[in-house]
Amino acid sequence: MEKHDYYHEHSHSYGIYILVWLALMALTAITVAVAGMDIGRFTVATALIIAAFKAYLVLTIFMHLRSETKTFVVFVLVALLFLGISFVLLFSDYSFH
């Protein structure tokens, strides 16, 4: 029963989920608007920054990462680190061809 109380204690209300969902929709609209603008090299950088913020919202609110154990958080951070390294290598290879 103690384990059940732990998860019940860290759950969010429906209002928070709706607000985060609305924020994700607004950020998606901003990403689409920025993609239509001609701001040169900053288009991709802006889209990636917005995507990173959206991923943060999903990880912390919808996936309850904030209330998980530290070990699980470390595993997620290591996975994100390798994803970041992959993106850096991909974009560096793409920019030299």
PyMOL commands that set and color helices and strands:
alter all, ss='L'
color gray80, all
select helices_A, chain A and resi 2-9+14-36+42-62+65-67+70-95
alter helices_A, ss='H'
color red, helices_A
deselect
rebuild
show_as cartoon
